[in-house]
């Protein structure tokens, strides 16, 4: 096992292919079977599979209808490029991993929705054990400060939304987007989904666990540089009104999203912000207390 990883050609494990819309996507593979697909449209992770080939991320059957940029952010609706000469990162952020670096720069149309100059770099890394890591770096190359909010839009594929629980958010304050962003405090010992939910949990810990009881596995999310966690599921009524979502798909989807929402990130000219998200799947005998916070 260690020997096969040592001789694995990580560069050869990257492939450029076309998706169903004819848009370039990067396919990453690790030596023991896990894989990930990254679309250059929006820099979005469209697939993440474990060593058994099982899909771990939810993608709607109506994915092509991406919704309005006002809801999702304009970066999600732009074509990115592969950055062949990215700035250096610490060795542990790439060694032993299959990775790709993407770059988004301003276009002529951007001043309509974002009148600032910036560079947004995204590194996507797939580890030998199947762990997926996203590192985002936003640099202000504008002559004046700007601020922005940020979210990764992490949609997890679950067996049954009513059988899932989220650990790590208990006792936190949250903003309820279904109640005009009114502020509440989480009262449960874990978060469960029993109806439509759209919340922003504030000043959350850096490790969150999502337990899928039926599949006996746990998604572990580790984040850095992102203080909030968005939890969203549209449930039945809302799903039927959404153009980019199937009527029954809410049952297999849960968005648990590392984000910066309550307090936008501010960058002065020349400054750079870094955010990081690591996703890992482990047996459900683990719980959030077993991970270093």
C-alpha positions as CSV (number, residue, x, y, z in Angstrom):
1,X,0.0,0.0,0.0
2,X,2.8,2.4,0.9
3,X,4.8,1.3,-2.0
4,X,2.1,1.8,-4.6
5,X,1.5,5.3,-3.3
6,X,5.3,6.0,-3.5
7,X,5.4,5.2,-7.2
8,X,2.1,6.7,-8.2
9,X,2.5,9.3,-10.9
10,X,0.3,12.1,-9.6
11,X,0.7,14.3,-12.7
12,X,-0.5,11.4,-14.9
13,X,-3.5,11.0,-12.7
14,X,-5.0,14.3,-14.1
15,X,-7.1,14.2,-17.2
16,X,-8.9,17.0,-19.1
17,X,-12.3,15.9,-20.5
18,X,-15.6,17.3,-21.7
19,X,-18.7,17.3,-19.5
20,X,-22.2,16.8,-20.8
21,X,-22.3,20.4,-21.8
22,X,-19.1,20.3,-23.8
23,X,-17.2,22.3,-21.1
24,X,-13.8,21.3,-20.0
25,X,-13.5,19.5,-16.7
26,X,-10.5,18.2,-14.8
27,X,-10.6,14.6,-13.6
28,X,-8.4,13.8,-10.6
29,X,-7.6,10.2,-9.5
30,X,-5.8,8.8,-6.5
31,X,-4.0,5.5,-6.4
32,X,-6.6,3.5,-4.5
33,X,-9.7,4.4,-6.5
34,X,-11.1,7.7,-5.3
35,X,-11.7,10.4,-7.9
36,X,-13.0,14.0,-8.3
37,X,-14.2,16.1,-11.2
38,X,-13.7,19.9,-11.4
39,X,-15.6,21.9,-14.0
40,X,-14.0,25.0,-15.4
41,X,-17.5,26.5,-15.4
42,X,-17.6,28.0,-12.0
43,X,-14.7,26.1,-10.6
44,X,-17.2,23.7,-9.3
45,X,-16.6,20.2,-7.9
46,X,-19.2,18.1,-9.8
47,X,-18.2,14.7,-8.6
48,X,-16.3,13.1,-5.6
49,X,-16.2,9.4,-5.4
50,X,-14.7,7.0,-2.8
51,X,-12.6,3.9,-3.4
52,X,-15.7,1.9,-4.2
53,X,-16.8,4.4,-6.9
54,X,-19.7,5.6,-4.8
55,X,-20.7,9.3,-5.4
56,X,-20.4,11.5,-2.3
57,X,-21.6,14.8,-3.6
58,X,-25.1,15.7,-4.7
59,X,-25.7,17.2,-8.1
60,X,-29.2,17.9,-9.3
61,X,-30.5,16.3,-12.4
62,X,-31.3,19.9,-13.4
63,X,-27.7,21.1,-12.7
64,X,-27.5,23.0,-16.0
65,X,-29.9,25.6,-14.7
66,X,-27.5,27.2,-12.2
67,X,-29.8,29.9,-10.9
68,X,-29.1,33.6,-10.6
69,X,-25.7,35.0,-9.7
70,X,-27.3,37.1,-7.0
71,X,-28.1,33.9,-5.1
72,X,-24.9,32.0,-5.8
73,X,-22.2,34.6,-6.5
74,X,-20.8,35.6,-9.8
75,X,-17.7,33.3,-9.6
76,X,-20.0,30.3,-9.9
77,X,-21.2,31.5,-13.3
78,X,-17.8,32.2,-14.9
79,X,-15.3,30.2,-16.9
80,X,-12.1,29.6,-15.1
81,X,-8.7,28.6,-16.5
82,X,-6.1,26.1,-15.4
83,X,-3.2,27.9,-13.7
84,X,-0.1,26.2,-15.0
85,X,2.3,28.4,-12.9
86,X,0.6,29.0,-9.5
87,X,2.4,30.7,-6.6
88,X,4.1,28.3,-4.3
89,X,2.3,26.7,-1.4
90,X,3.6,24.8,1.6
91,X,4.8,21.3,0.6
92,X,2.1,19.6,2.7
93,X,-0.5,21.3,0.6
94,X,0.4,19.2,-2.5
95,X,2.8,16.4,-1.7
96,X,1.3,13.0,-2.1
97,X,-1.9,14.4,-3.6
98,X,-3.3,14.8,-7.1
99,X,-4.1,18.4,-7.5
100,X,-5.1,21.1,-10.0
101,X,-4.9,24.9,-9.7
102,X,-7.6,27.1,-11.2
103,X,-7.6,30.8,-11.8
104,X,-10.3,33.4,-12.2
105,X,-9.6,37.0,-13.3
106,X,-11.9,39.9,-14.0
107,X,-13.6,40.0,-17.4
108,X,-15.0,43.0,-19.3
109,X,-18.5,42.1,-18.1
110,X,-17.6,42.0,-14.4
111,X,-17.9,45.7,-13.6
112,X,-21.6,45.3,-14.0
113,X,-21.7,43.1,-10.9
114,X,-18.3,43.5,-9.4
115,X,-16.4,46.8,-10.1
116,X,-13.0,45.7,-8.6
117,X,-9.9,44.0,-9.9
118,X,-9.0,40.7,-8.2
119,X,-7.4,37.3,-8.6
120,X,-9.1,34.2,-7.3
121,X,-7.0,31.1,-7.2
122,X,-8.5,27.7,-6.3
123,X,-6.4,24.6,-5.6
124,X,-8.3,21.3,-5.6
125,X,-6.4,18.3,-4.0
126,X,-7.3,14.7,-3.8
127,X,-5.4,12.6,-1.3
128,X,-4.6,8.9,-1.5
129,X,-7.2,8.2,1.2
130,X,-9.9,10.0,-0.9
131,X,-9.9,13.2,1.2
132,X,-10.8,16.3,-0.8
133,X,-9.2,19.7,0.0
134,X,-10.1,23.1,-1.5
135,X,-7.8,26.1,-0.9
136,X,-9.1,29.4,-2.1
137,X,-7.0,32.6,-2.3
138,X,-8.4,35.9,-3.2
139,X,-6.1,38.9,-3.9
140,X,-7.0,42.5,-4.2
141,X,-5.2,44.0,-7.2
142,X,-7.5,47.0,-7.2
143,X,-6.6,50.5,-6.2
144,X,-9.1,50.6,-3.3
145,X,-10.4,48.2,-0.6
146,X,-13.3,45.8,-1.3
147,X,-15.2,43.3,0.8
148,X,-16.9,40.1,-0.1
149,X,-18.8,37.2,1.3
150,X,-17.9,33.6,0.5
151,X,-19.3,30.1,0.5
152,X,-18.2,26.8,-1.0
153,X,-21.7,25.4,-1.8
154,X,-20.9,21.9,-0.4
155,X,-23.9,19.7,-1.3
156,X,-23.5,16.3,0.3
157,X,-25.3,13.2,-1.1
158,X,-27.1,11.4,1.8
159,X,-29.3,8.3,1.9
160,X,-32.3,10.0,3.6
161,X,-32.4,13.6,4.9
162,X,-34.6,12.6,7.8
163,X,-31.9,10.2,9.0
164,X,-29.0,12.6,9.1
165,X,-27.6,14.6,12.0
166,X,-25.1,17.4,12.1
167,X,-22.7,17.6,15.1
168,X,-20.6,20.6,16.1
169,X,-23.2,23.3,15.8
170,X,-25.0,22.8,19.1
171,X,-25.4,25.9,21.4
172,X,-24.4,28.2,18.5
173,X,-26.3,31.3,17.5
174,X,-27.7,31.3,13.9
175,X,-29.4,33.6,11.5
176,X,-32.6,32.1,10.1
177,X,-33.1,33.1,6.5
178,X,-36.6,31.8,6.6
179,X,-37.5,34.4,9.3
180,X,-35.9,37.6,7.9
181,X,-32.5,36.6,9.2
182,X,-33.7,36.8,12.8
183,X,-31.1,35.5,15.3
184,X,-31.7,32.3,17.4
185,X,-29.7,29.9,19.5
186,X,-29.5,26.2,18.6
187,X,-31.1,24.2,21.3
188,X,-30.6,20.6,20.1
189,X,-27.7,18.3,21.0
190,X,-27.4,18.0,17.2
191,X,-29.0,19.6,14.1
192,X,-31.6,17.4,12.3
193,X,-33.6,18.3,9.3
194,X,-37.4,17.9,9.5
195,X,-38.6,20.7,7.3
196,X,-37.2,23.5,5.1
197,X,-34.0,24.9,6.6
198,X,-31.8,27.9,5.6
199,X,-29.6,28.9,8.5
200,X,-26.2,30.6,9.0
201,X,-24.5,29.3,12.1
202,X,-22.1,31.9,13.5
203,X,-18.6,31.6,14.8
204,X,-18.7,27.9,14.4
205,X,-15.9,25.4,15.3
206,X,-13.4,24.4,12.6
207,X,-14.6,20.7,12.5
208,X,-18.2,19.7,11.7
209,X,-19.5,16.1,11.4
210,X,-22.5,15.0,9.3
211,X,-23.7,11.5,10.3
212,X,-25.6,9.5,7.7
213,X,-27.1,6.7,9.8
214,X,-28.4,4.5,7.0
215,X,-25.0,4.4,5.2
216,X,-23.1,4.2,8.5
217,X,-20.7,6.9,7.4
218,X,-19.8,10.4,8.5
219,X,-18.7,13.4,6.5
220,X,-16.0,15.4,8.4
221,X,-15.6,19.0,7.3
222,X,-12.5,20.9,8.5
223,X,-12.4,24.6,7.6
224,X,-10.0,27.5,8.0
225,X,-10.5,31.2,7.4
226,X,-14.3,30.8,7.3
227,X,-16.2,31.6,10.5
228,X,-19.7,30.5,9.5
229,X,-21.6,27.4,8.4
230,X,-24.6,27.5,6.2
231,X,-27.1,24.6,6.6
232,X,-29.7,24.4,3.8
233,X,-32.3,22.0,2.6
234,X,-35.3,23.2,0.5
235,X,-37.7,20.4,1.6
236,X,-40.8,19.5,-0.5
237,X,-42.6,22.7,-1.2
238,X,-39.6,24.8,-2.0
239,X,-38.1,22.1,-4.2
240,X,-41.1,22.2,-6.5
241,X,-40.7,25.9,-7.1
242,X,-37.0,25.7,-8.0
243,X,-35.9,25.5,-11.7
244,X,-32.5,23.9,-10.8
245,X,-33.8,21.3,-8.4
246,X,-35.9,18.1,-8.9
247,X,-39.1,17.8,-6.9
248,X,-38.0,14.9,-4.8
249,X,-34.2,15.5,-4.7
250,X,-34.3,17.2,-1.3
251,X,-34.5,13.8,0.3
252,X,-30.9,12.9,-0.8
253,X,-29.3,16.4,-0.4
254,X,-27.8,18.3,2.5
255,X,-25.9,21.5,2.1
256,X,-23.4,22.1,4.9
257,X,-21.3,25.0,3.7
258,X,-18.2,26.6,5.1
259,X,-18.8,30.3,4.6
260,X,-18.1,33.9,5.6
261,X,-21.5,35.5,5.7
262,X,-22.2,37.5,8.8
263,X,-18.9,39.5,8.6
264,X,-17.7,39.9,5.0
265,X,-14.0,39.6,4.3
266,X,-12.2,42.9,3.7
267,X,-9.1,43.2,1.6
268,X,-6.9,46.3,1.2
269,X,-5.0,46.8,-2.0
270,X,-2.4,44.1,-2.4
271,X,-3.8,42.0,0.4
272,X,-4.7,38.3,0.0
273,X,-7.2,36.1,1.9
274,X,-7.0,32.3,2.2
275,X,-9.8,30.0,3.0
276,X,-9.6,26.2,3.2
277,X,-12.0,23.3,3.3
278,X,-11.1,19.6,3.8
279,X,-13.7,16.9,3.3
280,X,-13.2,13.4,4.5
281,X,-15.5,10.4,4.9
282,X,-15.1,8.0,7.8
283,X,-17.2,5.2,9.4
284,X,-19.9,6.5,11.7
285,X,-18.3,5.1,14.8
286,X,-16.4,8.3,14.7
287,X,-17.9,11.5,16.0
288,X,-16.9,15.2,16.0
289,X,-15.3,15.0,19.5
290,X,-12.7,12.6,18.2
291,X,-11.3,15.1,15.8
292,X,-8.9,17.8,16.8
293,X,-10.6,21.2,16.8
